[in-house]
């Protein structure tokens, strides 16, 4: 059986009967779940490479697929050049890759991560400045909300402000995100708006602006 999934909502991955298989399509990502002697195999095809997981699953429980935000702080490289003259600001959107994540759910037990299907557009590296792991991706800086598509991506509304007396041209924007802030809106998963401020020394800081409904709570 073939099932087409959407990154806008989580979906159960039904286990196939003996001798059969299940195929799941999420954007360009294809998942194949097959029973084998003593367990299951999960094959992930993303158009450029294949990855396989050997799964031992208990009788009682279910596999689910969720699209989650990257777990580490992001550095979003800009595909186009951004220039801010002193004491100016600009508004727009960037898109970040979501991580399709297979989780195991059993009644009375906490949810467990089985596999993270890391997209090729997301790279992890060590940042010497912050002494921490960061994940890098690239995005256009869009002046309007992009048209929806089937690819697992989240949208982050941004205001970038230059409070320095020099022209600033950042090539990457630091963004930290949380899964619980994502909301479905206009066929997108949209994060809370961010304000990025460049100070007199050219350092960039981030402030999260709550949504209207959450601000009044």
C-alpha positions as CSV (number, residue, x, y, z in Angstrom):
1,X,0.0,0.0,0.0
2,X,1.3,3.5,-0.9
3,X,0.5,6.4,1.4
4,X,1.2,10.1,0.7
5,X,2.1,12.0,3.8
6,X,2.1,15.7,4.6
7,X,4.7,17.5,6.7
8,X,1.8,19.6,8.2
9,X,0.7,16.8,10.4
10,X,2.0,13.6,12.0
11,X,1.0,10.2,10.6
12,X,1.0,6.6,11.7
13,X,3.2,4.2,9.7
14,X,1.1,0.9,9.7
15,X,3.2,-2.2,9.9
16,X,2.9,-4.4,6.8
17,X,1.6,-8.0,6.8
18,X,4.1,-10.9,6.4
19,X,5.2,-11.1,2.8
20,X,4.1,-7.5,2.0
21,X,5.5,-4.0,2.3
22,X,4.3,-0.4,2.9
23,X,5.5,2.6,1.0
24,X,5.2,6.2,2.2
25,X,5.8,9.3,0.3
26,X,6.8,12.6,1.9
27,X,7.8,15.2,-0.7
28,X,10.8,13.8,-2.5
29,X,11.4,11.3,0.4
30,X,10.2,7.7,0.0
31,X,10.0,5.3,2.9
32,X,9.6,1.5,2.5
33,X,8.8,-0.6,5.5
34,X,9.1,-4.4,5.1
35,X,8.9,-7.4,7.5
36,X,12.0,-9.6,7.7
37,X,12.8,-12.6,9.8
38,X,12.8,-11.4,13.4
39,X,11.9,-7.8,12.7
40,X,11.5,-5.1,10.0
41,X,13.6,-3.0,7.7
42,X,13.0,0.7,7.0
43,X,14.5,1.9,3.7
44,X,14.7,5.7,3.2
45,X,15.3,7.1,-0.4
46,X,15.8,10.8,-0.8
47,X,16.6,11.0,-4.5
48,X,20.4,10.9,-4.0
49,X,21.2,8.1,-1.5
50,X,19.5,5.3,0.3
51,X,19.7,4.5,4.1
52,X,18.4,1.4,5.9
53,X,17.4,0.8,9.5
54,X,16.9,-2.7,10.9
55,X,14.0,-2.5,13.4
56,X,13.1,-4.8,16.3
57,X,9.5,-3.8,17.3
58,X,7.4,-5.0,20.2
59,X,4.0,-6.5,19.5
60,X,2.2,-3.6,21.2
61,X,3.0,-0.2,19.9
62,X,3.0,2.0,16.7
63,X,5.4,3.8,14.5
64,X,4.6,7.4,13.7
65,X,6.3,10.0,11.4
66,X,6.6,13.6,12.6
67,X,8.4,16.5,10.9
68,X,10.5,18.2,13.6
69,X,12.7,21.3,13.7
70,X,16.5,20.8,13.8
71,X,17.5,20.1,17.4
72,X,20.6,22.4,17.4
73,X,20.8,26.1,16.8
74,X,20.7,27.1,13.1
75,X,22.9,29.2,11.0
76,X,20.8,30.1,7.9
77,X,23.0,31.1,5.0
78,X,21.4,33.6,2.7
79,X,21.3,32.8,-1.0
80,X,21.1,36.5,-1.9
81,X,23.1,39.5,-0.6
82,X,21.5,41.4,2.3
83,X,22.6,45.0,2.9
84,X,21.5,47.2,5.8
85,X,22.5,50.8,6.0
86,X,23.0,52.3,9.5
87,X,19.8,52.3,11.6
88,X,17.6,50.5,9.1
89,X,15.6,47.3,9.2
90,X,14.0,44.8,6.8
91,X,11.2,42.3,7.1
92,X,10.9,38.9,5.4
93,X,10.9,35.1,5.7
94,X,13.4,32.3,5.6
95,X,12.7,28.6,5.2
96,X,14.4,25.9,7.2
97,X,14.5,22.1,6.5
98,X,12.4,20.0,8.8
99,X,13.7,16.6,10.0
100,X,11.3,13.7,9.3
101,X,11.5,11.7,12.5
102,X,10.2,8.1,13.1
103,X,9.0,7.6,16.7
104,X,7.7,4.6,18.6
105,X,4.6,4.9,20.8
106,X,3.3,2.3,23.2
107,X,0.5,2.8,25.7
108,X,1.7,4.0,29.1
109,X,5.3,4.6,28.0
110,X,7.1,7.8,26.8
111,X,7.5,8.4,23.1
112,X,10.9,7.2,21.7
113,X,12.8,8.4,18.7
114,X,13.6,5.4,16.3
115,X,15.2,7.2,13.4
116,X,15.9,10.8,12.2
117,X,15.8,11.1,8.4
118,X,18.3,13.9,8.2
119,X,17.8,16.0,5.0
120,X,20.8,16.6,2.8
121,X,20.1,20.4,3.0
122,X,21.0,20.3,6.7
123,X,24.7,20.0,7.8
124,X,26.0,19.9,11.4
125,X,29.3,21.3,12.4
126,X,31.3,22.6,15.5
127,X,31.2,26.4,16.0
128,X,34.4,27.6,17.5
129,X,32.9,30.9,18.5
130,X,30.1,29.5,20.6
131,X,31.8,26.2,21.4
132,X,28.7,24.3,20.4
133,X,27.2,22.3,17.6
134,X,25.3,24.3,15.0
135,X,23.3,23.1,12.0
136,X,23.7,25.0,8.7
137,X,21.2,25.4,5.9
138,X,20.6,28.0,3.1
139,X,17.5,29.9,2.2
140,X,16.4,32.9,0.1
141,X,15.3,35.9,2.1
142,X,11.7,36.2,0.9
143,X,9.7,39.4,1.1
144,X,6.4,37.5,0.9
145,X,5.2,34.3,2.4
146,X,6.3,31.6,-0.1
147,X,3.8,29.5,-2.0
148,X,3.1,26.2,-0.2
149,X,4.7,23.0,-1.5
150,X,5.0,19.4,-0.4
151,X,8.6,19.6,0.8
152,X,9.1,19.4,4.6
153,X,10.1,22.9,5.5
154,X,9.2,25.4,8.2
155,X,8.9,29.2,7.6
156,X,10.4,31.7,10.0
157,X,9.2,35.4,9.9
158,X,12.1,37.7,10.5
159,X,12.8,41.4,11.2
160,X,16.6,42.2,10.8
161,X,17.6,45.5,12.3
162,X,21.0,47.3,12.1
163,X,21.6,49.5,15.1
164,X,25.2,50.2,14.3
165,X,26.7,53.2,12.4
166,X,28.2,51.0,9.7
167,X,26.7,49.2,6.7
168,X,26.1,45.6,7.6
169,X,25.8,42.6,5.2
170,X,25.3,39.4,7.1
171,X,25.9,36.2,5.1
172,X,24.1,34.0,7.7
173,X,21.4,34.5,10.3
174,X,21.5,32.7,13.7
175,X,18.2,31.2,14.6
176,X,17.1,28.9,17.5
177,X,13.7,27.2,17.2
178,X,11.4,24.9,19.2
179,X,9.0,22.3,17.9
180,X,6.2,23.4,20.2
181,X,6.0,26.9,18.6
182,X,5.2,25.6,15.1
183,X,1.6,26.4,13.9
184,X,-0.1,25.4,10.7
185,X,-1.1,28.6,8.8
186,X,-1.9,29.0,5.1
187,X,-0.6,25.5,4.3
188,X,2.7,26.2,6.0
189,X,4.3,25.3,9.3
190,X,5.2,28.7,10.7
191,X,7.4,29.5,13.7
192,X,7.1,32.5,16.0
193,X,8.4,35.8,14.5
194,X,12.0,36.7,15.3
195,X,13.8,40.0,15.7
196,X,17.5,39.9,14.8
197,X,19.5,43.0,16.0
198,X,23.0,43.9,14.9
199,X,24.8,46.0,17.5
200,X,27.6,48.5,17.3
201,X,30.2,45.8,17.3
202,X,28.4,43.9,14.5
203,X,27.2,41.2,16.8
204,X,23.8,39.7,16.2
205,X,21.2,38.9,18.9
206,X,17.8,37.3,18.6
207,X,14.5,38.1,20.3
208,X,11.3,35.9,19.9
209,X,8.1,37.9,19.4
210,X,5.1,36.0,20.7
211,X,2.0,35.6,18.6
212,X,-1.0,37.8,19.5
213,X,-3.0,35.1,21.2
214,X,0.0,33.8,23.2
215,X,1.0,37.3,24.2
216,X,-2.3,37.8,26.1
217,X,-1.9,34.6,28.1
